[in-house]
């Protein structure tokens, strides 16, 4: 069972993480670099009051490699969650079903949080990081639990409770800054948010499809091992 969970997650996460890095290089990275020019110009105007900048990888190959490594590690973590869900569900799995689970992952980890906190480019004004992280975690947990209850709940009250859990974080509201603005043009910020969501949707579908297909390929080995164990006893 551990082999069925970890091996598909590692392979699928590695492949999907590389794909995400390439997609980001074609879509979101150019927008980030453009936004950073506005952020740098705004910071230069108030350079006297700025603290020393924190370390960051240099543009070019170094930045690409660090981004790729981070994407692969995150993708493997997400794939582990998918594989664990496949095992808990205990139903036959394949690439098509895995892609559906991937769409659910996109809804939980990307779409639902983006309704309150859209992806932000450098230079955008935002609330305190701890507040945003707390709301993001609460939204992911509530959406994941709610979606599970809506899809797999047998009683009406379970589905109703699931809907309430999905809606609750948005009724509370995401943290936002006192003022909205910043040096980045709103058209660029809107383009970036749309590009991130589309990119993450492709990533999640591919990740789910790969994880489901690889998870299914290991099933015959498990069944054969069970049969051999029964024959031995």
LUMVEXKE-473879 format. One record per residue: residue number from 0; residue in three letters; x, y, z of N, C-alpha, C in turn. Coordinates in steps of 0.2 Angstrom, whole numbers. Example, Ala and Ser with C-alpha at 12.3 -4.5 7.8 and 13.67 -1.06 7.14 Angstrom:
// residues 2
+-----+--------+-------+--------+-------+--------+---------+-------+-------+--------+-------+
: num : residu : neast : nnorth :   nup : caeast : canorth :  caup : ceast : cnorth :   cup :
+-----+--------+-------+--------+-------+--------+---------+-------+-------+--------+-------+
:   0 :    ALA :    66 :    -28 :    39 :     62 :     -22 :    39 :    66 :    -16 :    39 :
:   1 :    SER :    64 :    -11 :    35 :     68 :      -5 :    36 :    64 :      0 :    39 :
+-----+--------+-------+--------+-------+--------+---------+-------+-------+--------+-------+
// end
This chain:
// residues 233
+-----+--------+-------+--------+-------+--------+---------+-------+-------+--------+-------+
: num : residu : neast : nnorth :   nup : caeast : canorth :  caup : ceast : cnorth :   cup :
+-----+--------+-------+--------+-------+--------+---------+-------+-------+--------+-------+
:   0 :    UNK :     4 :     -6 :     0 :      0 :       0 :     0 :     4 :      6 :     0 :
:   1 :    UNK :    10 :      6 :     4 :     14 :      12 :     4 :    17 :     13 :    -3 :
:   2 :    UNK :    19 :      8 :    -6 :     22 :       8 :   -13 :    17 :     11 :   -18 :
:   3 :    UNK :    11 :      9 :   -17 :      6 :      12 :   -22 :     4 :     19 :   -20 :
:   4 :    UNK :     6 :     22 :   -14 :      4 :      29 :   -13 :    11 :     33 :   -15 :
:   5 :    UNK :    17 :     31 :   -13 :     22 :      35 :   -14 :    25 :     35 :   -21 :
:   6 :    UNK :    26 :     29 :   -24 :     29 :      29 :   -30 :    25 :     33 :   -36 :
:   7 :    UNK :    18 :     32 :   -36 :     15 :      36 :   -41 :    15 :     43 :   -39 :
:   8 :    UNK :    15 :     45 :   -33 :     16 :      52 :   -31 :    22 :     55 :   -33 :
:   9 :    UNK :    28 :     52 :   -32 :     34 :      54 :   -34 :    35 :     55 :   -41 :
:  10 :    UNK :    33 :     50 :   -45 :     33 :      50 :   -52 :    29 :     56 :   -55 :
:  11 :    UNK :    23 :     56 :   -53 :     18 :      60 :   -56 :    20 :     67 :   -54 :
:  12 :    UNK :    22 :     68 :   -47 :     24 :      75 :   -45 :    30 :     78 :   -49 :
:  13 :    UNK :    35 :     73 :   -50 :     41 :      76 :   -54 :    39 :     78 :   -61 :
:  14 :    UNK :    35 :     74 :   -64 :     33 :      76 :   -71 :    28 :     82 :   -71 :
:  15 :    UNK :    23 :     82 :   -67 :     19 :      88 :   -67 :    22 :     94 :   -65 :
:  16 :    UNK :    27 :     94 :   -60 :     31 :      99 :   -58 :    35 :    102 :   -63 :
:  17 :    UNK :    38 :     98 :   -67 :     42 :     101 :   -73 :    37 :    104 :   -78 :
:  18 :    UNK :    32 :    101 :   -79 :     27 :     104 :   -84 :    25 :    111 :   -81 :
:  19 :    UNK :    23 :    111 :   -75 :     21 :     118 :   -72 :    27 :    123 :   -73 :
:  20 :    UNK :    33 :    121 :   -72 :     38 :     126 :   -73 :    39 :    128 :   -80 :
:  21 :    UNK :    38 :    124 :   -85 :     38 :     126 :   -92 :    32 :    131 :   -93 :
:  22 :    UNK :    26 :    129 :   -91 :     20 :     133 :   -92 :    21 :    140 :   -89 :
:  23 :    UNK :    24 :    140 :   -83 :     25 :     147 :   -79 :    30 :    151 :   -83 :
:  24 :    UNK :    35 :    148 :   -86 :     40 :     151 :   -90 :    37 :    154 :   -96 :
:  25 :    UNK :    31 :    151 :   -99 :     28 :     154 :  -105 :    23 :    159 :  -103 :
:  26 :    UNK :    20 :    159 :   -97 :     14 :     163 :   -96 :    15 :    168 :   -90 :
:  27 :    UNK :    16 :    165 :   -84 :     16 :     170 :   -78 :    23 :    173 :   -77 :
:  28 :    UNK :    29 :    170 :   -78 :     35 :     173 :   -77 :    36 :    179 :   -81 :
:  29 :    UNK :    35 :    180 :   -87 :     35 :     186 :   -90 :    31 :    192 :   -87 :
:  30 :    UNK :    25 :    190 :   -85 :     21 :     195 :   -81 :    24 :    197 :   -75 :
:  31 :    UNK :    27 :    192 :   -71 :     31 :     194 :   -65 :    37 :    198 :   -66 :
:  32 :    UNK :    40 :    197 :   -71 :     46 :     201 :   -73 :    44 :    208 :   -75 :
:  33 :    UNK :    39 :    209 :   -78 :     36 :     215 :   -80 :    34 :    219 :   -74 :
:  34 :    UNK :    30 :    215 :   -69 :     28 :     219 :   -63 :    33 :    221 :   -59 :
:  35 :    UNK :    39 :    217 :   -59 :     45 :     219 :   -55 :    48 :    225 :   -57 :
:  36 :    UNK :    47 :    227 :   -63 :     50 :     233 :   -66 :    46 :    239 :   -62 :
:  37 :    UNK :    39 :    239 :   -62 :     35 :     244 :   -59 :    37 :    244 :   -51 :
:  38 :    UNK :    38 :    238 :   -48 :     39 :     238 :   -41 :    46 :    241 :   -39 :
:  39 :    UNK :    51 :    239 :   -44 :     58 :     242 :   -43 :    58 :    250 :   -44 :
:  40 :    UNK :    54 :    252 :   -48 :     53 :     259 :   -49 :    50 :    263 :   -43 :
:  41 :    UNK :    45 :    260 :   -41 :     42 :     263 :   -35 :    46 :    262 :   -29 :
:  42 :    UNK :    50 :    257 :   -28 :     55 :     256 :   -22 :    61 :    261 :   -23 :
:  43 :    UNK :    63 :    263 :   -29 :     68 :     267 :   -30 :    66 :    274 :   -28 :
:  44 :    UNK :    60 :    276 :   -29 :     58 :     283 :   -27 :    58 :    284 :   -19 :
:  45 :    UNK :    57 :    279 :   -15 :     58 :     279 :    -8 :    64 :    275 :    -5 :
:  46 :    UNK :    69 :    275 :    -9 :     75 :     271 :    -7 :    78 :    273 :     0 :
:  47 :    UNK :    77 :    279 :     2 :     80 :     281 :     8 :    77 :    277 :    14 :
:  48 :    UNK :    71 :    275 :    13 :     67 :     272 :    19 :    67 :    265 :    18 :
:  49 :    UNK :    70 :    262 :    13 :     70 :     255 :    12 :    75 :    251 :    16 :
:  50 :    UNK :    73 :    245 :    18 :     78 :     241 :    21 :    82 :    237 :    16 :
:  51 :    UNK :    88 :    234 :    18 :     91 :     230 :    13 :    87 :    224 :    10 :
:  52 :    UNK :    88 :    223 :     4 :     84 :     218 :     1 :    86 :    211 :     3 :
:  53 :    UNK :    81 :    206 :     4 :     82 :     200 :     5 :    85 :    196 :    -1 :
:  54 :    UNK :    89 :    190 :     1 :     92 :     187 :    -5 :    87 :    184 :    -9 :
:  55 :    UNK :    88 :    184 :   -16 :     84 :     181 :   -21 :    88 :    178 :   -26 :
:  56 :    UNK :    86 :    172 :   -29 :     90 :     170 :   -35 :    90 :    175 :   -41 :
:  57 :    UNK :    96 :    174 :   -44 :     97 :     179 :   -50 :    92 :    177 :   -55 :
:  58 :    UNK :    91 :    182 :   -59 :     86 :     181 :   -65 :    90 :    176 :   -70 :
:  59 :    UNK :    86 :    172 :   -74 :     89 :     168 :   -79 :    89 :    160 :   -76 :
:  60 :    UNK :    95 :    157 :   -78 :     95 :     150 :   -76 :    94 :    148 :   -69 :
:  61 :    UNK :    97 :    152 :   -64 :     97 :     151 :   -57 :    90 :    152 :   -55 :
:  62 :    UNK :    86 :    157 :   -57 :     79 :     157 :   -55 :    75 :    152 :   -58 :
:  63 :    UNK :    76 :    150 :   -64 :     72 :     144 :   -67 :    73 :    138 :   -63 :
:  64 :    UNK :    79 :    136 :   -61 :     81 :     130 :   -57 :    78 :    130 :   -50 :
:  65 :    UNK :    78 :    136 :   -47 :     75 :     136 :   -40 :    67 :    135 :   -41 :
:  66 :    UNK :    64 :    139 :   -46 :     57 :     138 :   -47 :    55 :    131 :   -49 :
:  67 :    UNK :    59 :    128 :   -53 :     58 :     121 :   -55 :    58 :    116 :   -49 :
:  68 :    UNK :    63 :    117 :   -44 :     64 :     113 :   -39 :    58 :    114 :   -34 :
:  69 :    UNK :    56 :    120 :   -33 :     50 :     121 :   -28 :    44 :    118 :   -31 :
:  70 :    UNK :    43 :    119 :   -38 :     37 :     116 :   -41 :    37 :    109 :   -40 :
:  71 :    UNK :    42 :    105 :   -41 :     43 :      98 :   -41 :    41 :     96 :   -34 :
:  72 :    UNK :    44 :     99 :   -29 :     43 :      97 :   -22 :    35 :     98 :   -20 :
:  73 :    UNK :    32 :    104 :   -22 :     25 :     105 :   -21 :    21 :    100 :   -24 :
:  74 :    UNK :    23 :     99 :   -31 :     19 :      94 :   -35 :    19 :     87 :   -31 :
:  75 :    UNK :    24 :     85 :   -29 :     25 :      78 :   -26 :    20 :     78 :   -19 :
:  76 :    UNK :    20 :     84 :   -16 :     16 :      84 :   -10 :     9 :     84 :   -12 :
:  77 :    UNK :     7 :     87 :   -17 :      0 :      87 :   -19 :    -2 :     80 :   -22 :
:  78 :    UNK :     3 :     77 :   -25 :      2 :      70 :   -28 :     1 :     65 :   -22 :
:  79 :    UNK :     5 :     66 :   -17 :      4 :      62 :   -11 :    -3 :     62 :    -8 :
:  80 :    UNK :    -6 :     68 :    -8 :    -13 :      69 :    -5 :   -18 :     65 :   -10 :
:  81 :    UNK :   -17 :     66 :   -17 :    -21 :      63 :   -21 :   -21 :     55 :   -20 :
:  82 :    UNK :   -14 :     52 :   -20 :    -14 :      45 :   -19 :   -17 :     43 :   -13 :
:  83 :    UNK :   -16 :     46 :    -7 :    -19 :      45 :    -1 :   -27 :     44 :    -2 :
:  84 :    UNK :   -29 :     49 :    -5 :    -37 :      49 :    -6 :   -39 :     43 :   -11 :
:  85 :    UNK :   -35 :     42 :   -16 :    -36 :      36 :   -20 :   -37 :     29 :   -15 :
:  86 :    UNK :   -32 :     29 :   -11 :    -32 :      23 :    -7 :   -37 :     23 :    -2 :
:  87 :    UNK :   -39 :     29 :     1 :    -45 :      29 :     6 :   -51 :     28 :     3 :
:  88 :    UNK :   -52 :     30 :    -3 :    -58 :      29 :    -7 :   -59 :     21 :    -8 :
:  89 :    UNK :   -54 :     18 :   -10 :    -54 :      11 :   -11 :   -58 :      8 :   -17 :
:  90 :    UNK :   -59 :     12 :   -22 :    -62 :      11 :   -28 :   -57 :     10 :   -34 :
:  91 :    UNK :   -59 :      7 :   -40 :    -54 :       6 :   -45 :   -52 :     13 :   -48 :
:  92 :    UNK :   -46 :     14 :   -50 :    -43 :      21 :   -52 :   -40 :     20 :   -59 :
:  93 :    UNK :   -41 :     25 :   -63 :    -37 :      26 :   -69 :   -36 :     33 :   -70 :
:  94 :    UNK :   -33 :     34 :   -76 :    -31 :      41 :   -78 :   -37 :     46 :   -78 :
:  95 :    UNK :   -42 :     44 :   -81 :    -48 :      48 :   -82 :   -51 :     50 :   -75 :
:  96 :    UNK :   -52 :     45 :   -70 :    -54 :      46 :   -64 :   -49 :     51 :   -60 :
:  97 :    UNK :   -43 :     49 :   -61 :    -38 :      54 :   -58 :   -38 :     61 :   -60 :
:  98 :    UNK :   -40 :     62 :   -66 :    -40 :      69 :   -69 :   -46 :     72 :   -65 :
:  99 :    UNK :   -52 :     69 :   -64 :    -57 :      72 :   -60 :   -55 :     74 :   -53 :
: 100 :    UNK :   -51 :     69 :   -50 :    -49 :      71 :   -44 :   -44 :     77 :   -44 :
: 101 :    UNK :   -40 :     77 :   -49 :    -36 :      83 :   -50 :   -40 :     90 :   -51 :
: 102 :    UNK :   -46 :     89 :   -54 :    -50 :      95 :   -55 :   -53 :     97 :   -48 :
: 103 :    UNK :   -54 :     92 :   -44 :    -56 :      94 :   -37 :   -51 :     97 :   -33 :
: 104 :    UNK :   -44 :     95 :   -34 :    -39 :      98 :   -31 :   -38 :    105 :   -33 :
: 105 :    UNK :   -39 :    106 :   -39 :    -39 :     113 :   -42 :   -44 :    117 :   -38 :
: 106 :    UNK :   -50 :    115 :   -38 :    -55 :     119 :   -34 :   -54 :    120 :   -27 :
: 107 :    UNK :   -50 :    115 :   -24 :    -49 :     116 :   -17 :   -43 :    121 :   -15 :
: 108 :    UNK :   -38 :    119 :   -19 :    -31 :     123 :   -17 :   -30 :    129 :   -22 :
: 109 :    UNK :   -34 :    130 :   -27 :    -33 :     136 :   -31 :   -39 :    140 :   -32 :
: 110 :    UNK :   -44 :    137 :   -35 :    -50 :     141 :   -36 :   -54 :    144 :   -30 :
: 111 :    UNK :   -55 :    140 :   -25 :    -59 :     143 :   -20 :   -55 :    148 :   -16 :
: 112 :    UNK :   -48 :    148 :   -15 :    -44 :     153 :   -11 :   -44 :    159 :   -16 :
: 113 :    UNK :   -44 :    158 :   -23 :    -43 :     164 :   -27 :   -49 :    168 :   -27 :
: 114 :    UNK :   -55 :    165 :   -25 :    -61 :     169 :   -25 :   -61 :    175 :   -20 :
: 115 :    UNK :   -57 :    174 :   -14 :    -56 :     179 :    -9 :   -49 :    183 :   -10 :
: 116 :    UNK :   -44 :    179 :   -12 :    -37 :     181 :   -13 :   -35 :    180 :   -19 :
: 117 :    UNK :   -36 :    184 :   -24 :    -33 :     182 :   -31 :   -26 :    182 :   -31 :
: 118 :    UNK :   -23 :    178 :   -36 :    -15 :     178 :   -36 :   -13 :    185 :   -37 :
: 119 :    UNK :    -8 :    187 :   -34 :     -5 :     194 :   -34 :     2 :    194 :   -37 :
: 120 :    UNK :     3 :    199 :   -41 :     10 :     201 :   -44 :    14 :    205 :   -39 :
: 121 :    UNK :    20 :    205 :   -40 :     25 :     209 :   -35 :    23 :    216 :   -36 :
: 122 :    UNK :    23 :    219 :   -30 :     21 :     226 :   -30 :    14 :    228 :   -28 :
: 123 :    UNK :     9 :    223 :   -28 :      2 :     224 :   -27 :     2 :    225 :   -19 :
: 124 :    UNK :    -3 :    229 :   -17 :     -4 :     230 :   -10 :    -8 :    224 :    -7 :
: 125 :    UNK :    -7 :    222 :    -1 :    -10 :     216 :     1 :   -10 :    217 :     9 :
: 126 :    UNK :   -15 :    212 :    12 :    -15 :     212 :    19 :    -9 :    209 :    22 :
: 127 :    UNK :    -8 :    208 :    29 :     -2 :     205 :    32 :    -2 :    198 :    30 :
: 128 :    UNK :     4 :    195 :    29 :      5 :     189 :    26 :     2 :    183 :    31 :
: 129 :    UNK :     3 :    184 :    37 :      0 :     179 :    42 :    -8 :    179 :    42 :
: 130 :    UNK :   -11 :    184 :    41 :    -18 :     184 :    40 :   -20 :    181 :    33 :
: 131 :    UNK :   -17 :    182 :    28 :    -18 :     179 :    22 :   -17 :    171 :    22 :
: 132 :    UNK :   -11 :    170 :    25 :    -10 :     162 :    26 :   -15 :    159 :    30 :
: 133 :    UNK :   -17 :    162 :    35 :    -22 :     159 :    39 :   -29 :    158 :    36 :
: 134 :    UNK :   -31 :    163 :    32 :    -37 :     162 :    28 :   -37 :    157 :    23 :
: 135 :    UNK :   -31 :    157 :    19 :    -30 :     152 :    14 :   -30 :    145 :    17 :
: 136 :    UNK :   -27 :    144 :    23 :    -27 :     137 :    26 :   -34 :    135 :    28 :
: 137 :    UNK :   -38 :    140 :    31 :    -45 :     138 :    33 :   -49 :    137 :    27 :
: 138 :    UNK :   -48 :    141 :    21 :    -52 :     140 :    15 :   -51 :    133 :    12 :
: 139 :    UNK :   -45 :    131 :    12 :    -43 :     125 :     9 :   -46 :    119 :    13 :
: 140 :    UNK :   -45 :    120 :    20 :    -48 :     114 :    24 :   -55 :    114 :    23 :
: 141 :    UNK :   -59 :    120 :    24 :    -66 :     120 :    23 :   -69 :    117 :    17 :
: 142 :    UNK :   -65 :    119 :    11 :    -67 :     117 :     5 :   -66 :    110 :     3 :
: 143 :    UNK :   -61 :    108 :     5 :    -59 :     100 :     5 :   -64 :     96 :     8 :
: 144 :    UNK :   -65 :     98 :    15 :    -70 :      94 :    19 :   -77 :     95 :    16 :
: 145 :    UNK :   -79 :    101 :    14 :    -86 :     102 :    11 :   -87 :     98 :     5 :
: 146 :    UNK :   -82 :     98 :     0 :    -83 :      95 :    -6 :   -83 :     87 :    -5 :
: 147 :    UNK :   -79 :     84 :     0 :    -80 :      77 :     1 :   -87 :     75 :     4 :
: 148 :    UNK :   -89 :     80 :     8 :    -96 :      78 :    11 :  -101 :     79 :     5 :
: 149 :    UNK :  -101 :     84 :     1 :   -106 :      85 :    -4 :  -106 :     79 :    -9 :
: 150 :    UNK :  -100 :     76 :   -11 :    -99 :      71 :   -16 :  -100 :     64 :   -13 :
: 151 :    UNK :   -98 :     63 :    -7 :    -98 :      56 :    -4 :  -103 :     55 :     2 :
: 152 :    UNK :  -106 :     61 :     4 :   -110 :      60 :     9 :  -117 :     57 :     7 :
: 153 :    UNK :  -119 :     52 :    12 :   -125 :      48 :    10 :  -132 :     52 :    12 :
: 154 :    UNK :  -131 :     56 :    18 :   -137 :      59 :    20 :  -138 :     66 :    18 :
: 155 :    UNK :  -144 :     69 :    18 :   -145 :      75 :    15 :  -141 :     80 :    20 :
: 156 :    UNK :  -141 :     79 :    26 :   -138 :      84 :    31 :  -131 :     84 :    30 :
: 157 :    UNK :  -128 :     79 :    28 :   -121 :      79 :    26 :  -119 :     83 :    20 :
: 158 :    UNK :  -123 :     83 :    15 :   -122 :      87 :     9 :  -123 :     94 :    11 :
: 159 :    UNK :  -128 :     95 :    15 :   -130 :     102 :    17 :  -124 :    105 :    21 :
: 160 :    UNK :  -121 :    101 :    26 :   -116 :     103 :    30 :  -110 :    105 :    25 :
: 161 :    UNK :  -109 :    101 :    20 :   -103 :     102 :    16 :  -104 :    108 :    12 :
: 162 :    UNK :  -110 :    110 :    10 :   -111 :     116 :     6 :  -110 :    122 :    11 :
: 163 :    UNK :  -112 :    121 :    17 :   -110 :     127 :    22 :  -103 :    128 :    23 :
: 164 :    UNK :   -99 :    122 :    23 :    -92 :     122 :    24 :   -89 :    126 :    18 :
: 165 :    UNK :   -91 :    125 :    12 :    -88 :     128 :     6 :   -89 :    135 :     6 :
: 166 :    UNK :   -95 :    137 :     8 :    -97 :     144 :     8 :   -94 :    148 :    14 :
: 167 :    UNK :   -93 :    145 :    20 :    -92 :     149 :    26 :   -86 :    153 :    25 :
: 168 :    UNK :   -80 :    151 :    23 :    -74 :     156 :    22 :   -76 :    162 :    19 :
: 169 :    UNK :   -80 :    162 :    13 :    -81 :     168 :     9 :   -86 :    172 :    13 :
: 170 :    UNK :   -90 :    169 :    17 :    -95 :     173 :    21 :   -91 :    177 :    26 :
: 171 :    UNK :   -86 :    174 :    29 :    -82 :     178 :    34 :   -78 :    183 :    30 :
: 172 :    UNK :   -75 :    181 :    24 :    -72 :     186 :    20 :   -64 :    186 :    21 :
: 173 :    UNK :   -61 :    187 :    16 :    -53 :     186 :    16 :   -50 :    193 :    18 :
: 174 :    UNK :   -45 :    193 :    21 :    -41 :     199 :    24 :   -39 :    203 :    18 :
: 175 :    UNK :   -40 :    210 :    18 :    -38 :     214 :    12 :   -35 :    220 :    15 :
: 176 :    UNK :   -31 :    224 :    12 :    -27 :     230 :    14 :   -32 :    236 :    15 :
: 177 :    UNK :   -30 :    240 :    19 :    -35 :     246 :    20 :   -36 :    250 :    14 :
: 178 :    UNK :   -31 :    250 :    10 :    -31 :     254 :     3 :   -29 :    249 :    -2 :
: 179 :    UNK :   -32 :    250 :    -8 :    -31 :     246 :   -14 :   -27 :    250 :   -19 :
: 180 :    UNK :   -22 :    247 :   -22 :    -18 :     251 :   -27 :   -11 :    248 :   -27 :
: 181 :    UNK :    -6 :    252 :   -29 :      1 :     250 :   -30 :     3 :    252 :   -37 :
: 182 :    UNK :    10 :    251 :   -38 :     13 :     253 :   -44 :    11 :    249 :   -50 :
: 183 :    UNK :     9 :    243 :   -49 :      7 :     239 :   -55 :     1 :    240 :   -58 :
: 184 :    UNK :     0 :    241 :   -65 :     -6 :     243 :   -68 :   -11 :    237 :   -67 :
: 185 :    UNK :   -17 :    239 :   -66 :    -23 :     234 :   -64 :   -24 :    229 :   -70 :
: 186 :    UNK :   -22 :    231 :   -76 :    -23 :     226 :   -82 :   -18 :    221 :   -81 :
: 187 :    UNK :   -12 :    223 :   -79 :     -7 :     218 :   -78 :    -8 :    213 :   -73 :
: 188 :    UNK :   -11 :    215 :   -67 :    -13 :     211 :   -61 :   -18 :    206 :   -63 :
: 189 :    UNK :   -23 :    209 :   -67 :    -29 :     205 :   -69 :   -27 :    199 :   -74 :
: 190 :    UNK :   -22 :    201 :   -79 :    -19 :     196 :   -83 :   -16 :    191 :   -80 :
: 191 :    UNK :   -12 :    193 :   -74 :     -8 :     188 :   -71 :   -13 :    183 :   -67 :
: 192 :    UNK :   -18 :    186 :   -64 :    -22 :     181 :   -60 :   -26 :    176 :   -64 :
: 193 :    UNK :   -28 :    178 :   -70 :    -31 :     174 :   -75 :   -26 :    168 :   -77 :
: 194 :    UNK :   -20 :    171 :   -79 :    -14 :     166 :   -81 :   -13 :    161 :   -76 :
: 195 :    UNK :   -12 :    163 :   -70 :    -11 :     158 :   -64 :   -16 :    153 :   -64 :
: 196 :    UNK :   -23 :    155 :   -64 :    -28 :     150 :   -63 :   -28 :    145 :   -69 :
: 197 :    UNK :   -27 :    148 :   -75 :    -27 :     143 :   -81 :   -21 :    138 :   -80 :
: 198 :    UNK :   -16 :    141 :   -78 :    -10 :     137 :   -78 :   -11 :    131 :   -72 :
: 199 :    UNK :   -13 :    133 :   -67 :    -14 :     128 :   -61 :   -20 :    123 :   -63 :
: 200 :    UNK :   -25 :    125 :   -67 :    -30 :     120 :   -69 :   -27 :    115 :   -74 :
: 201 :    UNK :   -22 :    117 :   -78 :    -19 :     112 :   -82 :   -14 :    108 :   -78 :
: 202 :    UNK :   -11 :    111 :   -73 :     -6 :     107 :   -69 :   -10 :    102 :   -65 :
: 203 :    UNK :   -16 :    104 :   -62 :    -20 :      99 :   -58 :   -23 :     93 :   -62 :
: 204 :    UNK :   -25 :     95 :   -68 :    -28 :      89 :   -72 :   -22 :     84 :   -74 :
: 205 :    UNK :   -17 :     87 :   -76 :    -11 :      82 :   -78 :    -9 :     79 :   -72 :
: 206 :    UNK :    -8 :     82 :   -66 :     -6 :      78 :   -60 :   -11 :     73 :   -58 :
: 207 :    UNK :   -17 :     74 :   -58 :    -22 :      69 :   -57 :   -22 :     64 :   -61 :
: 208 :    UNK :   -22 :     65 :   -68 :    -21 :      60 :   -73 :   -15 :     55 :   -72 :
: 209 :    UNK :   -10 :     58 :   -71 :     -3 :      54 :   -70 :    -4 :     50 :   -64 :
: 210 :    UNK :    -6 :     53 :   -58 :     -6 :      50 :   -52 :   -11 :     44 :   -52 :
: 211 :    UNK :   -17 :     45 :   -56 :    -22 :      40 :   -56 :   -20 :     34 :   -61 :
: 212 :    UNK :   -17 :     36 :   -66 :    -14 :      31 :   -71 :    -9 :     26 :   -68 :
: 213 :    UNK :    -4 :     30 :   -64 :      1 :      26 :   -61 :    -1 :     22 :   -55 :
: 214 :    UNK :    -6 :     25 :   -51 :     -9 :      21 :   -46 :   -12 :     15 :   -48 :
: 215 :    UNK :   -16 :     15 :   -54 :    -19 :       9 :   -57 :   -14 :      4 :   -59 :
: 216 :    UNK :    -9 :      6 :   -62 :     -4 :       1 :   -65 :    -1 :     -3 :   -59 :
: 217 :    UNK :    -1 :     -1 :   -53 :      2 :      -4 :   -48 :    -3 :     -9 :   -45 :
: 218 :    UNK :    -9 :     -8 :   -47 :    -15 :     -13 :   -43 :   -14 :    -20 :   -45 :
: 219 :    UNK :   -12 :    -22 :   -51 :    -11 :     -29 :   -52 :    -6 :    -32 :   -48 :
: 220 :    UNK :    -1 :    -29 :   -47 :      5 :     -32 :   -43 :     2 :    -33 :   -36 :
: 221 :    UNK :    -2 :    -28 :   -33 :     -5 :     -29 :   -26 :   -10 :    -35 :   -26 :
: 222 :    UNK :   -14 :    -36 :   -31 :    -19 :     -41 :   -31 :   -15 :    -48 :   -32 :
: 223 :    UNK :   -10 :    -48 :   -36 :     -6 :     -54 :   -37 :    -3 :    -56 :   -30 :
: 224 :    UNK :     0 :    -51 :   -26 :      3 :     -52 :   -20 :    -2 :    -55 :   -15 :
: 225 :    UNK :    -8 :    -52 :   -15 :    -14 :     -55 :   -11 :   -15 :    -62 :   -12 :
: 226 :    UNK :   -16 :    -64 :   -19 :    -17 :     -70 :   -21 :   -12 :    -75 :   -18 :
: 227 :    UNK :    -6 :    -73 :   -19 :      0 :     -77 :   -17 :     0 :    -78 :    -9 :
: 228 :    UNK :    -2 :    -73 :    -6 :     -2 :     -74 :     2 :    -8 :    -78 :     4 :
: 229 :    UNK :   -14 :    -78 :     0 :    -19 :     -83 :     2 :   -17 :    -90 :     0 :
: 230 :    UNK :   -14 :    -91 :    -5 :    -12 :     -98 :    -7 :    -7 :   -100 :    -2 :
: 231 :    UNK :    -3 :    -96 :     1 :      2 :     -98 :     6 :    -1 :   -100 :    12 :
: 232 :    UNK :    -6 :    -97 :    14 :    -10 :     -98 :    20 :   -15 :   -104 :    19 :
+-----+--------+-------+--------+-------+--------+---------+-------+-------+--------+-------+
// end
